[in-house]
């Protein structure tokens, strides 16, 4: 903003206030602590990846049922994320962060002692609440970092998710191989407790944010058009007592019924036509009716779970759709690759649990490399080009793995390409979403963005499980005298084809995000 702007004194006061906030605690030390949280959360998320076939075998469950190891975790995170992000705006981010981490500890202990699939799913649901730290840590970066370093902080934080995934794969795979998958939970427990103690006693974060409407805040001048936007998404003074309980419940029903429908789709040879066709169809109907009701409820709510006016800002809407697809693609990979690697030839490559680790590592390593790098790239060429590049690379990667996934080298190389593209896509959409949202509602916007991320992450494993369950073949194995059912080669082809189509959609969406539109919203935020 130029010096001759009529509100330059107000802008200066706003910058001073921002600097006073970040002076409370070194942003770089804070980034280190927040990064450790990201590493921890993604460690827990990926440590079970190599163990999926073991869990299927130990609990004698179907491939579609095994998707609930991830899906239950994500649905819980999906519902708790927006609530937690709003609570953090009201009561302060440190208080809510500590509360979430305490719940997370309980979930990890329960996962370690689970002895059946239903017990494991229950504690995975509890662990899912811990995933709601995502919008909190990103919002802390937004408010505590110097403005010219925010993109770098976001990129670093995003890359730590990948680093945590790498550690989770390596340690989780070796734990599963040598001691069993239960030990993976015990391995992370002391670290979670230590991080919680450090945050409680040594971290200083700004107190709760004011809940007055931004248009009445003298530090945030707005144009007439910006005021109009703010009126549509303003925060009422009674927001503490008006949580959207109806919206939360309906959203849970909508997502859960959709995932259950995918889970109950059985093999083509199933004799139970009621469960094979009728019940899944009814659940799909329930899901779509719930979506319709959810929209009505959100429009009428004084404090909606998803502010429909906020996501009608074009860049915000498009980035939320992109992160939905990102979640589907990422967690479809998480669900599919362990089974593909450990399925006997010719459908799979006949590997073991450590092979899963080594072949999945390129995916996480490339995400780690491109995470912080993309932050620097954004500062040079802008978010639009980064997100478009990520969309193109992701689409190429899924097309390549669709064509070539019959040996270890092909899988590893293709996953490296997909990991690179998804990382660029992720960081690019985060920055566009941030600069397109009025600063007063950054916390809520991150909550909505993370909500879409989790919706996609919940759907991804269910799609993979559905294809693997409905297309199977009988094969002999070296470790069993019995003939066992495994996903057929066609099932993996269908999974990768579906992901290729969705990745191609992100290219189209990227072109719809006009740089001029983003810059316009950035001017409104200044």
TAFENHU-V70171 format. One record per backbone hydrogen bond with DSSP energy under -1.0 kcal/mol. CO is the residue of the C=O (numbers start at 1). NH is the residue of the N-H. E is the energy in kcal/mol with one decimal. If there is no record, write none. Layout:
co-><CO:CO>
nh-><NH:NH>
e-><E:E>
This chain:
co-><2:5:7:8:9:10:11:12:13:14:15:16:17:18:19:21:26:27:28:29:30:31:32:33:34:35:36:37:38:39:40:41:42:43:46:49:51:52:53:54:55:56:62:65:66:67:67:68:70:71:72:73:74:75:76:77:80:81:82:83:84:85:86:87:92:93:94:95:96:97:98:99:100:101:102:103:104:105:106:107:108:109:116:117:118:119:120:121:122:123:124:127:128:129:130:131:133:134:135:136:137:138:139:140:141:146:149:150:151:152:153:154:155:156:158:159:160:161:162:163:164:165:166:167:168:169:170:171:172:173:174:175:175:181:182:183:185:188:189:190:191:192:193:194:195:196:197:198:213:214:217:223:224:225:226:227:228:229:236:238:243:244:245:246:247:248:249:250:251:252:253:254:255:256:257:258:259:260:267:271:272:273:273:274:277:278:279:280:281:282:283:284:285:286:287:288:289:290:291:292:293:294:295:296:297:307:310:313:314:315:316:317:318:319:320:321:322:323:324:325:326:327:328:329:330:331:332:333:336:337:338:339:340:341:343:344:352:353:354:355:356:357:360:361:362:363:364:365:366:367:369:370:372:373:374:375:377:378:382:383:384:385:386:387:388:389:390:391:392:393:394:395:396:397:398:399:400:407:408:409:410:411:412:413:414:415:416:417:418:419:420:421:422:423:424:425:426:427:428:429:430:431:432:438:439:441:442:443:444:445:446:447:448:449:450:451:452:453:454:455:456:459:460:461:462:463:464:465:466:471:473:475:484:486:488:489:490:491:492:493:494:495:496:497:498:499:500:501:502:504:505:506:507:508:512:514:515:516:517:518:519:520:521>
nh-><5:8:11:12:13:14:15:16:17:18:19:20:21:22:23:24:30:31:32:33:34:35:36:37:38:39:40:41:42:43:44:45:46:47:49:52:55:56:57:58:59:61:66:68:69:70:71:72:74:75:76:77:78:79:80:81:84:85:86:87:88:89:90:91:96:97:98:99:100:101:102:103:104:105:106:107:108:109:110:111:112:113:120:121:122:123:124:125:126:127:128:130:131:132:133:134:137:138:139:140:141:142:143:144:145:149:153:154:155:156:157:158:159:160:162:163:164:165:166:167:168:169:170:171:172:173:174:175:176:177:178:179:180:184:185:187:189:192:193:194:195:196:197:198:199:200:201:202:216:217:220:227:228:229:230:231:232:233:239:241:245:248:249:250:251:252:253:254:255:256:257:258:259:260:261:262:263:264:270:273:276:277:278:279:281:282:283:284:285:286:287:288:289:290:291:292:293:294:295:296:297:298:299:300:301:311:313:317:318:319:320:321:322:323:324:325:326:327:328:329:330:331:332:333:334:335:336:337:340:341:342:343:349:351:350:348:356:357:358:359:360:361:364:365:366:367:368:369:370:371:373:374:376:377:378:379:381:382:386:387:388:389:390:391:392:393:394:395:396:397:398:399:400:401:402:403:404:411:412:413:414:415:416:417:418:419:420:421:422:423:424:425:426:427:428:429:430:431:432:433:434:435:436:441:442:445:446:447:448:449:450:451:452:453:454:455:456:457:458:459:460:463:464:465:466:467:468:469:470:488:486:484:475:473:492:493:494:495:496:497:498:499:500:501:502:503:504:505:506:508:509:510:511:512:514:518:519:520:521:522:523:524:525>
e-><-1.3:-1.8:-2.4:-2.2:-2.0:-2.2:-2.4:-2.2:-2.3:-2.1:-2.4:-2.1:-1.6:-2.0:-1.2:-1.3:-2.4:-2.2:-1.7:-1.9:-2.8:-2.5:-1.6:-1.4:-2.1:-2.7:-2.2:-2.7:-2.3:-2.0:-2.1:-1.7:-2.3:-2.0:-1.4:-1.4:-2.7:-2.4:-2.1:-3.2:-2.3:-1.6:-1.8:-1.7:-1.8:-1.1:-3.0:-1.8:-2.3:-3.0:-1.9:-1.8:-3.0:-2.2:-2.4:-2.2:-2.9:-2.7:-1.9:-2.4:-2.3:-1.2:-1.4:-3.1:-1.6:-2.2:-2.2:-1.8:-2.4:-2.2:-1.9:-1.8:-2.2:-1.8:-1.4:-2.0:-2.1:-2.1:-2.3:-2.3:-1.7:-1.1:-2.2:-2.3:-2.1:-2.0:-1.9:-2.0:-1.6:-2.3:-1.9:-1.4:-1.1:-1.5:-1.4:-1.8:-2.7:-2.1:-2.0:-2.2:-1.9:-2.0:-1.9:-2.6:-1.6:-2.0:-2.5:-2.9:-2.4:-2.6:-2.5:-2.6:-2.2:-1.6:-1.0:-2.2:-2.8:-2.0:-2.2:-2.5:-2.7:-2.4:-2.6:-2.7:-1.9:-2.3:-2.0:-3.1:-2.6:-2.4:-2.4:-3.3:-1.3:-1.1:-1.1:-1.8:-1.0:-2.0:-2.0:-2.1:-2.5:-2.0:-2.0:-2.4:-2.4:-2.0:-2.1:-2.4:-1.4:-1.9:-1.7:-2.5:-1.8:-1.9:-2.6:-2.4:-1.3:-1.1:-1.3:-1.0:-2.1:-2.2:-2.4:-2.7:-2.5:-2.0:-2.3:-2.6:-2.5:-2.6:-2.5:-1.5:-2.4:-2.8:-2.0:-1.8:-2.3:-2.2:-1.6:-1.5:-1.9:-2.2:-1.2:-2.7:-2.0:-2.3:-2.3:-2.3:-2.0:-2.5:-2.2:-2.2:-2.5:-2.4:-1.8:-1.9:-2.5:-2.7:-2.0:-1.7:-2.8:-2.7:-1.9:-1.4:-1.4:-1.7:-1.4:-2.4:-2.5:-2.4:-1.8:-1.8:-2.3:-2.4:-1.4:-2.0:-2.5:-2.2:-1.9:-2.8:-2.8:-2.2:-1.6:-1.7:-1.9:-1.7:-2.3:-2.3:-2.8:-2.9:-1.6:-1.1:-1.4:-3.9:-2.8:-2.4:-1.5:-1.3:-2.3:-2.4:-1.6:-1.5:-1.2:-3.1:-2.3:-1.3:-2.1:-2.2:-2.6:-1.4:-1.0:-2.1:-1.3:-2.3:-2.6:-1.5:-3.2:-1.6:-1.1:-2.8:-2.1:-2.4:-2.4:-1.9:-2.2:-2.5:-2.4:-2.1:-2.3:-2.5:-2.3:-2.0:-2.5:-2.3:-1.6:-1.7:-2.6:-2.0:-2.6:-2.5:-2.3:-2.3:-1.7:-1.7:-2.5:-2.7:-1.8:-2.3:-2.7:-1.8:-2.0:-2.4:-2.4:-2.4:-2.3:-2.0:-1.9:-2.0:-2.1:-2.5:-2.3:-2.4:-1.2:-2.2:-1.4:-2.8:-2.8:-1.8:-2.4:-2.8:-2.7:-2.0:-2.2:-2.0:-2.4:-2.2:-2.2:-2.2:-2.1:-1.9:-2.4:-2.4:-2.2:-3.0:-2.4:-2.2:-2.3:-2.0:-2.1:-2.5:-2.8:-2.7:-2.8:-3.0:-1.2:-2.0:-2.4:-1.8:-2.3:-2.2:-2.2:-2.0:-2.1:-2.1:-2.0:-2.5:-2.1:-1.3:-1.1:-1.3:-2.4:-2.2:-1.8:-1.1:-1.2:-1.8:-2.7:-2.0:-1.7:-2.2:-2.0:-1.5:-1.5>
